[in-house]
C-alpha cells in the first residue's frame, strides 16, 4: 500500500494586509489557503493581536489570525509571539491537520529592534515517526541570519534524533543563499525547489518575483512536486508569493 503524500505550504502573510498595507486581506487569505488545502501551513507575520486594526476595521477577526485561519479546517495550530508592542503582537504560526504533540518558540533575536523567533512543532503524521516542523522568519541582515541559522541547527541537534524527519519553512531573507546552504549541509536537508538548478525559487515580490527569499527545507522526505503561487490573486493578498510542496516519505 502506498503511503499518503504530505502537502505543505509556506506563506509570509504580511499581517493580513496587501502590499503597502492598502487593504485588509485576511478573509481572502483564508479562502486561498482553503482552496490550496495543504496538510501543514507555515505562516510568517501573523497578527496575534492588534487593537488599532480591531477598532478601525469592522470585519477584523475577533480571534487571533492563526485561529481564524485554522478554524474548522486545520485541527491544530501553534503561534510564536515575536514582536510585542503596546497595541498588540505578531509572529509565526503553524496550522496542521494532524496533532501537534508539542510546540516551542525559540527566541533567536540578535538585533533588539528586530525581534525574531523559531516556532518548532512536533507533529504526529499518519504514518512513521513524528516530524519536527519549524517555521522561521529570519533577519534582514546577513550576519544576524547566519547567527540565527546556527542557533536553529544547534536547537535541532539538541532536540531531534539525527534521522528524524524535518521540515523547515518560511521567509529566510537569505538573498545570496550562503547561509541557507550552510544550514542544509549541517542538518542534511534538501531545499525542495533547488533540485531544478541548484537555487531556491524566486518569491518576492508576489506580482513578479525577482528575489529568492522563501524556502522549504526537508529531511526524510522525497519531493513529488512543487509550486509557486504568484500573480493574481496571490499578489493582491501579500507582498510574498506562497510556496507549496508535495512530499513523500523515504522508503514509502
NORFENFEN-V893681 format. One record per residue. RES is the residue in three letters. SS is DSSP state (alpha for helix, beta for strand, coil for the rest). PSI is psi in radians with two decimals (* if undefined). NEAR is the number of other C-alpha atoms within 10 Angstrom. Layout:
res | ss | psi | near
RES | SS | PSI | NEAR
RES | SS | PSI | NEAR
This chain:
res | ss | psi | near
UNK | coil | 2.34 | 4
UNK | coil | 2.30 | 7
UNK | coil | 2.53 | 13
UNK | coil | 2.58 | 13
UNK | coil | 2.86 | 18
UNK | beta | 2.17 | 18
UNK | beta | 2.10 | 19
UNK | beta | 2.60 | 23
UNK | beta | 2.47 | 27
UNK | beta | 2.50 | 26
UNK | beta | 2.16 | 26
UNK | beta | 1.91 | 22
UNK | coil | 0.06 | 24
UNK | alpha | 0.65 | 22
UNK | alpha | 0.38 | 21
UNK | alpha | 0.30 | 23
UNK | beta | 2.69 | 18
UNK | coil | 3.02 | 21
UNK | alpha | 2.43 | 20
UNK | alpha | 0.28 | 9
UNK | alpha | 0.60 | 14
UNK | coil | -0.69 | 9
UNK | coil | 2.53 | 13
UNK | beta | 2.24 | 20
UNK | coil | 0.32 | 20
UNK | alpha | -0.54 | 23
UNK | alpha | -0.74 | 15
UNK | alpha | -0.64 | 15
UNK | alpha | -0.80 | 21
UNK | alpha | -0.72 | 17
UNK | alpha | -0.76 | 12
UNK | alpha | -0.70 | 14
UNK | alpha | -0.66 | 17
UNK | alpha | -0.55 | 14
UNK | alpha | -0.71 | 9
UNK | alpha | -0.73 | 13
UNK | coil | 0.81 | 16
UNK | coil | 2.83 | 21
UNK | coil | -0.68 | 18
UNK | beta | 2.31 | 21
UNK | beta | 2.25 | 24
UNK | beta | 2.06 | 27
UNK | beta | 2.41 | 27
UNK | beta | 2.76 | 24
UNK | beta | 0.93 | 22
UNK | beta | 2.22 | 24
UNK | beta | 1.91 | 22
UNK | beta | -0.60 | 23
UNK | beta | 2.41 | 20
UNK | beta | 1.78 | 17
UNK | alpha | -0.60 | 12
UNK | alpha | -0.79 | 10
UNK | alpha | -0.68 | 15
UNK | alpha | -0.58 | 13
UNK | alpha | -0.59 | 10
UNK | alpha | -0.31 | 9
UNK | coil | 2.04 | 10
UNK | coil | -0.48 | 8
UNK | coil | 0.34 | 12
UNK | coil | 2.25 | 19
UNK | coil | 2.45 | 16
UNK | coil | -0.42 | 10
UNK | coil | 2.75 | 12
UNK | coil | 2.63 | 16
UNK | alpha | -0.68 | 23
UNK | alpha | -0.60 | 21
UNK | alpha | -0.69 | 20
UNK | alpha | -0.75 | 14
UNK | alpha | -0.62 | 21
UNK | alpha | -0.37 | 20
UNK | coil | 2.12 | 15
UNK | coil | 0.06 | 9
UNK | coil | -0.93 | 15
UNK | coil | 2.06 | 21
UNK | coil | -0.33 | 14
UNK | beta | 2.56 | 20
UNK | beta | 2.68 | 22
UNK | beta | 2.60 | 20
UNK | beta | 2.36 | 27
UNK | beta | 1.92 | 25
UNK | beta | 2.15 | 24
UNK | beta | -1.05 | 24
UNK | beta | 2.10 | 18
UNK | beta | 2.34 | 13
UNK | beta | 3.05 | 9
UNK | coil | -0.64 | 7
UNK | coil | 0.14 | 10
UNK | beta | -2.75 | 14
UNK | beta | 2.76 | 18
UNK | beta | 2.91 | 22
UNK | beta | -2.58 | 26
UNK | beta | 2.77 | 31
UNK | beta | 2.68 | 29
UNK | beta | 2.25 | 27
UNK | beta | 2.45 | 28
UNK | beta | 2.44 | 23
UNK | coil | -0.33 | 19
UNK | coil | 2.78 | 16
UNK | coil | 2.36 | 18
UNK | beta | 1.96 | 22
UNK | beta | -0.65 | 12
UNK | beta | 2.79 | 12
UNK | beta | 2.67 | 19
UNK | beta | 2.36 | 15
UNK | beta | 1.96 | 21
UNK | beta | 2.09 | 17
UNK | beta | 2.11 | 16
UNK | coil | 0.53 | 21
UNK | coil | 2.30 | 19
UNK | coil | -0.80 | 16
UNK | coil | 2.18 | 11
UNK | coil | -0.45 | 7
UNK | coil | -0.04 | 8
UNK | coil | 1.38 | 14
UNK | coil | 2.30 | 18
UNK | coil | 2.60 | 25
UNK | beta | 2.80 | 24
UNK | beta | 1.98 | 29
UNK | beta | 2.00 | 26
UNK | beta | 2.19 | 27
UNK | beta | 2.43 | 27
UNK | beta | 2.03 | 19
UNK | beta | 2.28 | 21
UNK | coil | 1.91 | 18
UNK | coil | 2.83 | 17
UNK | coil | -0.57 | 13
UNK | coil | 2.59 | 10
UNK | coil | -3.06 | 12
UNK | coil | 2.80 | 12
UNK | coil | 2.62 | 18
UNK | beta | 2.42 | 20
UNK | beta | 2.00 | 24
UNK | beta | 2.23 | 23
UNK | beta | 2.21 | 25
UNK | beta | 2.21 | 29
UNK | beta | 2.63 | 28
UNK | beta | 1.79 | 26
UNK | coil | 3.02 | 26
UNK | coil | 2.73 | 24
UNK | coil | -0.19 | 13
UNK | coil | 2.32 | 14
UNK | alpha | -0.80 | 16
UNK | alpha | -0.73 | 11
UNK | alpha | -0.70 | 17
UNK | alpha | -0.78 | 22
UNK | alpha | -0.74 | 19
UNK | alpha | -0.72 | 17
UNK | alpha | -0.66 | 24
UNK | alpha | -0.63 | 21
UNK | alpha | -0.72 | 17
UNK | alpha | -0.69 | 17
UNK | alpha | -0.80 | 22
UNK | alpha | -0.75 | 17
UNK | alpha | -0.76 | 13
UNK | alpha | -0.84 | 14
UNK | alpha | -0.59 | 17
UNK | alpha | -0.65 | 13
UNK | alpha | -0.40 | 10
UNK | alpha | -0.55 | 11
UNK | coil | 2.50 | 14
UNK | coil | 2.46 | 10
UNK | coil | -0.20 | 13
UNK | coil | 0.01 | 10
UNK | coil | 2.50 | 14
UNK | coil | 2.45 | 20
UNK | beta | 2.46 | 23
UNK | beta | 2.12 | 22
UNK | beta | 2.15 | 23
UNK | beta | 2.65 | 26
UNK | beta | -2.82 | 27
UNK | beta | 1.82 | 24
UNK | coil | -0.27 | 22
UNK | coil | 0.48 | 21
UNK | coil | 1.41 | 23
UNK | coil | -0.68 | 17
UNK | coil | -0.23 | 14
UNK | coil | 0.19 | 15
UNK | alpha | -0.84 | 11
UNK | alpha | -0.64 | 19
UNK | alpha | -0.68 | 21
UNK | alpha | -0.65 | 15
UNK | alpha | -0.73 | 16
UNK | alpha | -0.81 | 20
UNK | alpha | -0.73 | 17
UNK | alpha | -0.72 | 10
UNK | alpha | -0.67 | 12
UNK | alpha | -0.01 | 19
UNK | coil | 0.71 | 15
UNK | coil | 2.77 | 22
UNK | beta | 2.31 | 22
UNK | beta | 2.17 | 22
UNK | coil | -0.51 | 25
UNK | coil | -0.26 | 23
UNK | coil | -0.10 | 14
UNK | coil | -0.34 | 11
UNK | coil | -0.99 | 9
UNK | coil | 0.31 | 8
UNK | coil | 0.10 | 10
UNK | coil | 2.57 | 15
UNK | coil | 2.86 | 23
UNK | coil | 2.73 | 23
UNK | coil | 2.34 | 22
UNK | coil | 0.00 | 25
UNK | beta | 2.38 | 21
UNK | coil | 2.81 | 19
UNK | coil | -0.50 | 25
UNK | coil | -0.71 | 20
UNK | coil | 1.49 | 15
UNK | coil | 2.33 | 19
UNK | coil | -0.49 | 12
UNK | beta | 2.54 | 18
UNK | coil | 1.42 | 20
UNK | coil | -0.58 | 24
UNK | beta | 2.54 | 26
UNK | beta | 2.77 | 28
UNK | beta | 1.99 | 27
UNK | beta | 2.48 | 23
UNK | beta | 2.73 | 23
UNK | beta | 2.35 | 22
UNK | coil | 0.23 | 19
UNK | beta | 2.61 | 22
UNK | beta | 2.59 | 17
UNK | beta | 1.99 | 20
UNK | beta | -0.83 | 13
UNK | beta | 2.81 | 13
UNK | beta | 2.76 | 16
UNK | beta | 2.46 | 13
UNK | beta | 2.22 | 17
UNK | beta | 1.66 | 19
UNK | coil | 3.08 | 23
UNK | coil | -3.00 | 15
UNK | coil | 2.50 | 10
UNK | coil | -0.04 | 14
UNK | alpha | -0.69 | 19
UNK | alpha | -0.26 | 21
UNK | alpha | -0.25 | 20
UNK | coil | -0.73 | 26
UNK | coil | 2.91 | 30
UNK | coil | -0.20 | 25
UNK | beta | 2.59 | 29
UNK | coil | 2.67 | 27
UNK | beta | 2.56 | 26
UNK | beta | 2.45 | 25
UNK | beta | 2.65 | 23
UNK | beta | 2.48 | 21
UNK | beta | 2.16 | 19
UNK | beta | 2.59 | 20
UNK | beta | 2.66 | 19
UNK | beta | 2.47 | 18
UNK | coil | 2.33 | 12
UNK | coil | -0.06 | 8
UNK | coil | * | 13
